[in-house]
């Protein structure tokens, strides 16, 4: 669907990102810190049938054009549920139900199944960001009205983008992620030195447990990752979903298969091998790297080994991040156990707009109180980090 909005601009809504040429999309996305808005990653999610209408994810991507030049874009999805978002808005859905207001379908801006900060509109560098943003918001409002969508929500947003959207009437909801920050460490021992004595001993004991189990850890990067490891990523991912997160296996095996030819340049794998088998790993963590940022996504193991999860998901990636001068490491969703290993609670925000007047009023009335409570939790977590007081 293409619509003229000003003599020099036109908008289009696409039900597949494949309808938008990769080079023009990535001309906007490649400049961002996040890898999760790049065309290849988003397209893979769609063509692997991971995010499809039948699963409650209807791609509805917005683009703004001047003649044949793409100057603005936003990956968007019509959602019929809230699964796979990692921002738990069920209280808002429940309130909407009690008010007799339909909550679904809604419009969502995020990379599906990816709780990593960085979502924003993609806008060409030389354009007037405020003007293009207003055009895109107006187009979204019209789209939501036409399709009877209850609201528009952007999750895990770029902190530099948030203020611009608040200025355009979106309400900001505070959450937190657990993020490791490189304090100029030169070695893993430098990292250990920030902890108190008890936690230093604990981390050393956990790492020794992996060695005592006879496991060898290997890190593979980008083009050097063996092809035969990619089927294992799905195997480990699905194993973890079955064990701990029933109903949350969103990605298909095809998604991981397609990473090898199209996206392995961003991937970092940490694999664990037994002493008598250096071909088939018994455990693996799957990360992505872009610039100075490392993102932990998935992990799994075929057998239970004491402390292997900590080694594969935290200690080995941190050791590699220090070596590569990575500035931040986001290990993925959830888990207070990350706090004990030096990952600080770090604010992130989502942005919300309800089109029902009652829901909008309640959101604006109570969101500050909700955010104050979340900030208190963040402060409490970080006050209890097991760092040395000296």
Secondary structure, DSSP 8 states (H G I E B T S, - for coil): -EEEEETTEEEEEES-GGGS-HHHHHHHHTTSS-STTSHHHHHHHHHTTSS-GGGTEEE-EEEEEETTEEEEEE--EEESS-TT-SS--HHHHHHHHHTT----SEEEES-TT---S-B--EE-TTS-HHHHHHHHHHHHHHHHHHTT--EEEE-SB-HHHHHHHHHTT-EEEEEEEEEEE--S-SSHHHHHTTB-HHHHHHHHHHHHHHHHTTEEEEEEEGGGS-GGGHHHHHHHHHHHHHHH-TT---S-HHHHHHHHHHHGGGEEEEEEEETTBSSS-SEEEEEEEETTEEEEEEEEESS--TTHHHIIIIIHHHHHHHHTT--EEE--S--GGGGGGT-EEEEEEEEEEESSHHHHHHHHHHHHHHHHHHHHHHHHHHHT--B---
